[in-house]
């Protein structure tokens, strides 16, 4: 069976700016947990480093 390439077409009556704003909001909402997790991991590692410095 031959693999078919999917083509998507969006018929959006909004302006380009409105569509871009909407897509940006969707992408931000989808990636918020990843960003929060990365920030938390970075904060945890900085706390650990400061604790190690304090012990030395």
C-alpha positions in Angstrom: 0.0 0.0 0.0 1.4 3.4 -1.0 1.7 5.9 1.8 -0.3 9.1 1.1 0.9 12.5 2.1 -1.7 14.5 4.1 -2.6 18.0 2.9 -4.4 20.4 5.2 -6.3 23.5 4.1 -7.6 26.0 6.5 -10.4 28.3 5.4 -10.2 31.1 7.9 -12.3 34.1 7.6 -10.2 36.0 10.1 -7.4 38.3 9.3 -3.8 37.0 9.3 -3.1 38.8 12.6 -6.1 37.3 14.3 -5.3 33.8 13.1 -1.6 34.1 14.2 -2.7 35.4 17.6 -5.0 32.4 18.0 -2.3 29.9 17.0 0.2 31.5 19.3 -2.2 31.2 22.2 -2.8 27.5 21.5 0.9 26.8 21.2 1.7 28.7 24.5 -1.1 26.8 26.3 0.2 23.4 24.9 3.8 24.1 26.0 3.2 25.7 29.4 3.7 22.5 31.3 7.1 21.9 29.6 8.2 25.4 30.4 7.1 25.2 34.0 8.8 21.8 34.4 12.1 23.2 33.0 12.0 26.3 35.2 11.4 24.1 38.3 14.2 21.7 37.4 16.6 24.7 37.0 15.5 26.2 40.3 16.0 22.9 42.0 19.5 22.5 40.6 20.4 26.0 41.7 19.2 25.3 45.2 21.3 22.1 45.3 24.4 24.0 44.1 24.0 26.7 46.8 23.5 24.0 49.5 26.7 22.3 48.3 28.6 25.6 48.4 27.3 26.3 51.9 28.5 22.9 53.1 32.1 23.4 51.7 
